[in-house]
Amino acid sequence: MNDPRLPLRQALQRNPGDAMAWIVLAEHELDAGDARSGETAARRALALRPGHPEALARLGRAQWMQGRREDAVASLREAARAAPQHPGIAVWLAHALEDVGDAEGALDAYGRAYALAPREPQLAAYLLAWRRKLCDWRELPALSRLVRGAVAQGRASVEPFAFLSEDASAAEQRRCASLRAQLVAQSVRPLPPAPAREAAAPVRAGFLSNGFGAHPTGLLTVALFEALHRRGGLSVHLFALNRDDGSAIRKRLHAASDALHDVSQQPHAQIAATVRRAGIDVLYDLRGWGGGGTPEVLAMRPAPVQVNWLAYPGTSGAPWIDYVLADRYVLPESLAADFSETPAWLPRCFQPSDTRRVPAPAPTRAECGLPDTGVVFCCFNNSYKLNPRSVARLLAVLRAVPGSLLWLLSGPGRADQRLREFAAAEGVAAERLVFMPKQPQAEYLARLGHADLFLDTGPYNAHTTASDAIWAGCPVLTAPGATFAARVAGSLNHHLGLDSLNVADDAAFVERAAALGNDPAALAALRAELAARRADSGLFDMDGFAVDFAAMTLALARRQRKGLAPAPLQGPER
């Protein structure tokens, strides 16, 4: 496609006093990922039309993209005051309020946007996702039906990541992702095909993510990259969409890669050009449709083979992604039909782990806000993974185990209060719910030592959280579902050799949790079995993972170099 910025810039050279043209240019610059140029254009518009809400909105977006969150809120508040009936401005204000921690203010802004345009499914989807995060379950079924119906009819391009929390099928998830991919494809111009490389040339693997630091993606991958570095034979390039956070994880990632390219806050085309110059053969997308990713970069096709892996637990629905890296438990043959990508199956769990993570000194139960006695069930999944059905299942376990309590991760805004109110309405005393504020990883792992059993959620499982729990010695009980996101905890248990913790349904979940909670000897035996299997199952064998991962990457590259189309690949069984 032609770049719409070029004719606008030419027109503005002839007529620099056209405020609306500056606003339109600002929008296109922001869509291209160029926040600085977008801000410049928005400020030129404001110089010509002080207080213009559309110019203020673009300025707020530009500030938000550059991480200047408070400035973004101020600009967007001013825009909303100037245009109180503009739902789009209300949505951008809500996004900014999220990031500055004003959770309830964001909820009000999303609600205001939806009230202004109640027939717009995208606005309903934003409100639905944020209500889930705040455990505000008002009108949840109606909003979910509206969003799912719009996806089915192709009327809305809603956020695929948020859609994973809906009780939708894998086919619905693919439809949702494909609609978003079609929208992205309309806004970018692919690069010319990458020059062919000799069959014997070293293979270069690239990894694109906004999580290269103290972030779940960095925490999961760092030990694998270190193992790949020790092993050699595969050149590893990390493309960091996030700035250096100064963390120990970022330092380890830098040391474990052949090159760590800081491409944070760069325009999409510049990032794609950096990937292309690095001569990457296989580019792994470690963000997908999650927030902070850059699907536009992948849509430009900077690498000849592009792979969806790890961070987005579903199909990309995107024609520019060739493969999905998975295992046969999390992505069985029956589910692969609903993926746009060709499956590349590892012979082990697809999710690596940091085997150098060490808990801090253990706090006391009292320091964690826990009573001296009683079984501690925990569920440290993010609040958006909670829903009435999952929480009702957790509360049924509490009712079946006298004296037990449920330890949860504290959510934003009034989420904790809403969960206590829900528990009371279900006949469970609110004080049996204990909330843990988010902690640095070492402190979090130390606290897991006080948890007896992790109770999972659905349809969006524990992923990194499940890995952390197992590493800390806490068993994870789950009921695997019919989508990728609903099978990750099950994959971890399966490859650990604890399929007994993968149960069939809600009734079996409550029964198994209650049986363990009421039988201290059985619970102790389960924890001892987990400790033994953790050491010998291979789930945390990152050297072995590196061998399998490198072999798969080489196979993907060699197949492409031979001019062969993507085909399902299976790593060798070990």
DAVEN-V439126 format. One record per residue. OMEGA is omega in radians with two decimals (999 if undefined). D_CENTER is the distance of its C-alpha to the mean C-alpha in whole Angstrom. Layout:
BEGIN
OMEGA_D_CENTER, OMEGA_D_CENTER
END
This chain:
BEGIN
3.10_30, -3.14_32, -3.09_30, -3.12_31, -3.05_31, 3.12_34, 3.11_37, 3.13_36, 3.12_36, 3.12_40, -3.12_40, 3.03_40, 3.12_42, -3.07_45, -3.08_44, 3.14_42, -3.12_43, -3.06_40, -3.10_38, 3.10_36, 3.08_36, 3.12_34, 3.12_32, 3.10_31, 3.11_31, 3.13_28, -3.12_26, 3.09_26, 3.14_26, 3.11_22, 3.11_21, 3.13_22, -3.11_20, -3.05_23, -3.10_23, 3.11_26, 3.08_28, 3.11_27, 3.13_28, -3.14_31, 3.13_32, 3.14_31, 3.05_33, 3.10_36, -3.12_35, 3.08_36, 3.13_39, -3.11_40, -3.10_39, 3.08_39, -3.13_36, -3.02_35, -3.13_32, 3.09_30, 3.09_31, 3.14_30, 3.11_26, 3.07_26, 3.11_27, 3.09_24, -3.14_21, 3.12_23, 3.13_23, -3.13_19, 3.14_18, 3.11_20, 3.12_19, -2.93_22, -3.12_21, 3.08_24, -3.14_26, 3.13_23, -3.12_24, -3.13_28, -3.09_28, 3.04_26, 3.13_28, 3.10_31, -3.13_30, 3.09_29, -3.12_33, -3.12_34, -3.03_33, -3.13_32, -3.07_32, -3.09_29, -3.13_26, 3.11_24, 3.10_25, 3.13_24, -3.14_21, 3.04_20, 3.11_22, 3.10_19, -3.10_16, 3.13_19, 3.03_20, -2.98_16, 3.09_16, 3.05_19, 3.08_19, -3.01_21, -3.10_19, 3.05_22, 3.08_23, 3.11_20, 3.11_21, -3.11_24, 3.07_23, 3.11_21, 3.12_24, 3.12_26, -3.13_25, 3.12_25, 3.13_28, -3.11_29, -3.02_28, 3.11_27, -3.12_28, -3.05_25, -3.14_22, 3.12_19, 3.06_20, -3.13_20, 3.09_17, 3.14_16, 3.14_18, -3.11_17, -3.11_13, 3.04_15, 3.07_18, -3.10_15, -3.13_14, -3.12_17, 3.06_19, -2.94_21, 3.06_22, 3.05_25, -3.07_25, -3.13_22, -3.11_23, 3.12_25, -3.14_22, 3.11_20, 3.14_23, -3.09_23, -3.14_20, 3.10_20, 3.13_24, 3.09_23, -3.13_20, -3.10_23, 3.14_26, -3.07_24, -3.06_24, 3.04_21, -3.08_18, -3.09_15, -3.12_12, -3.12_10, 3.12_7, -3.10_9, 3.12_12, -3.13_10, 3.10_12, 3.09_15, -3.07_18, 3.10_17, 3.07_19, 3.11_17, 3.09_19, 3.12_18, 3.10_15, 3.13_16, 3.14_18, -3.12_16, -3.12_14, 3.10_17, 3.12_19, 3.13_16, 3.11_17, 3.14_20, 3.13_20, -3.08_18, -3.13_21, -3.01_24, -3.07_23, 3.05_23, -3.14_26, 3.04_25, 2.99_27, 3.13_30, 3.11_29, 3.12_29, -3.14_32, 3.09_33, -3.14_33, -3.08_36, -3.07_35, -3.11_36, 3.10_34, -3.12_31, 3.11_28, 3.13_25, 3.10_21, -3.12_19, -3.08_15, -3.09_13, 2.96_11, -3.07_10, -3.14_10, -3.13_13, 3.12_15, -3.00_14, -3.12_11, -3.14_9, 3.10_9, -3.13_12, -3.13_13, -2.94_13, -2.92_14, -3.12_17, 3.07_20, 3.12_19, 3.09_20, 3.13_23, 3.08_24, -3.14_24, 3.12_26, -3.05_29, -3.10_29, 3.10_29, 3.13_30, 3.13_26, -3.04_26, 3.09_22, 3.09_21, 3.11_18, -2.99_17, 3.05_16, 3.12_14, 3.10_14, 3.08_18, -3.13_19, 3.11_19, -3.06_22, 3.06_20, 3.13_22, 3.13_18, 3.12_19, 3.12_22, 3.11_22, 3.13_19, -3.11_22, -3.05_25, -3.10_23, 3.03_23, 3.07_26, 3.00_24, -3.09_21, 3.08_21, -3.13_20, -3.10_19, 3.06_18, 3.06_19, 3.05_21, -3.08_22, -3.10_20, 3.13_23, 3.10_24, 3.13_21, 3.13_21, 3.11_25, 3.10_24, -3.11_22, -3.14_25, -3.14_28, 3.09_26, -3.09_27, 3.09_24, -3.10_25, -3.11_21, 3.11_18, 3.08_15, -3.12_12, 3.02_9, 3.13_7, -3.11_8, 3.07_7, -3.14_4, 3.11_7, 3.10_9, 3.13_9, 3.12_13, 3.11_13, 3.12_17, 3.13_17, -3.13_17, 3.09_19, 3.08_22, 3.13_22, 3.14_22, -3.10_23, 3.07_25, -3.12_22, -2.93_18, 3.01_16, -3.10_12, 2.78_11, -2.94_9, -3.14_5, -3.01_5, 3.13_8, 3.13_10, 3.09_13, -3.06_12, -2.98_16, 3.14_17, -3.13_20, 3.05_19, -3.02_17, -3.03_20, 2.88_18, 3.12_15, -3.01_16, 2.93_16, -3.00_19, 3.04_21, -3.09_20, 3.13_16, 3.10_18, -3.14_21, -3.09_24, -3.13_24, -3.09_20, 3.13_20, -3.14_22, 3.06_20, 3.09_18, -3.12_19, 3.00_18, -3.10_21, 2.95_20, -2.99_21, 2.98_21, 3.12_21, -3.13_24, 3.08_22, -3.07_18, -3.01_16, 3.06_14, -3.13_16, 3.07_16, -3.11_18, 3.06_22, -3.14_23, -3.06_21, 3.12_24, 2.99_24, 3.03_26, -3.03_30, 3.00_29, 3.06_30, 3.07_32, -3.12_31, 3.13_33, 3.09_31, -3.09_28, -3.11_29, 3.04_30, -3.08_34, -3.09_36, 3.10_36, 3.10_34, -3.14_31, 2.95_28, 3.13_25, 2.99_21, -3.07_18, 3.04_16, 3.07_13, -2.99_11, -3.13_13, 3.09_12, 3.08_12, 3.09_16, -3.08_18, -3.12_22, -3.12_22, -3.12_20, 3.07_22, 3.10_25, 3.11_24, -3.12_24, 3.07_27, 3.08_29, 3.13_29, -3.14_30, -3.09_33, -3.11_34, -3.10_34, 3.09_36, -3.14_35, 3.08_31, -3.11_29, -3.10_25, -3.04_23, 3.00_20, -3.14_17, -3.12_19, -3.12_17, 3.06_17, -3.10_21, -3.10_23, -3.11_20, 3.14_22, 3.14_25, 3.11_24, 3.08_23, 3.12_27, 3.10_28, 3.13_27, 3.14_28, 3.12_31, 3.12_32, 3.09_31, 3.11_34, -3.11_32, -3.06_33, -3.10_30, 3.08_31, 3.01_30, 3.13_26, -3.06_26, 3.12_23, 3.01_21, 3.11_20, -3.06_17, 2.91_19, -2.97_19, -3.10_18, 3.12_21, 3.11_22, 3.12_20, 3.12_21, -3.14_24, 3.11_24, 3.10_22, 3.12_26, -3.12_27, -3.11_25, -3.09_27, 3.10_24, 3.12_21, -3.01_20, 3.12_17, 3.04_16, 0.16_16, 3.13_15, -3.08_11, 2.81_12, 3.12_12, 3.04_10, -3.12_10, 3.12_13, 3.10_15, 3.11_15, -3.10_16, -3.13_19, 3.13_20, -3.13_21, 3.09_23, -3.13_25, -3.14_23, -3.12_23, 3.08_20, -3.09_22, 3.05_20, -3.05_21, -3.12_19, -3.01_19, 3.07_19, 3.13_15, -3.10_13, -3.12_11, -3.04_14, -3.06_15, 3.11_13, 3.09_15, 3.10_18, 3.10_18, 3.12_18, -3.12_21, -3.10_23, 3.00_23, -3.07_24, 3.14_27, 3.10_26, 3.12_26, 3.13_28, 3.02_25, -3.02_23, -2.93_25, -3.00_26, -3.08_25, -3.12_25, 3.12_29, 3.12_29, -3.12_26, -3.13_28, -3.10_31, 3.13_30, -3.14_28, 3.13_31, 3.12_33, -3.12_32, -3.12_32, -3.11_35, -3.09_36, -3.12_36, 3.14_37, 3.12_35, 3.11_32, 3.12_33, 3.11_34, -3.13_31, 3.09_29, 3.10_32, 3.11_31, -3.13_27, -3.14_29, -3.11_31, 3.09_28, -3.09_26, -2.99_28, -3.04_30, -3.05_27, -3.13_25, -3.10_22, 3.11_22, -3.07_24, 3.03_22, 3.07_26, 3.10_26, -3.12_22, 3.11_23, -3.11_26, -3.11_24, 3.13_21, 3.14_24, 3.14_26, -3.14_24, 3.11_23, 3.14_27, 3.11_27, -3.11_25, -3.09_26, 3.10_30, 3.14_29, -3.13_29, 3.08_31, -3.13_34, -3.11_33, 3.10_31, 3.08_29, 3.09_26, 3.13_27, -3.12_25, 3.13_25, 3.07_26, -3.10_26, 3.09_29, -3.13_29, 999_30
END
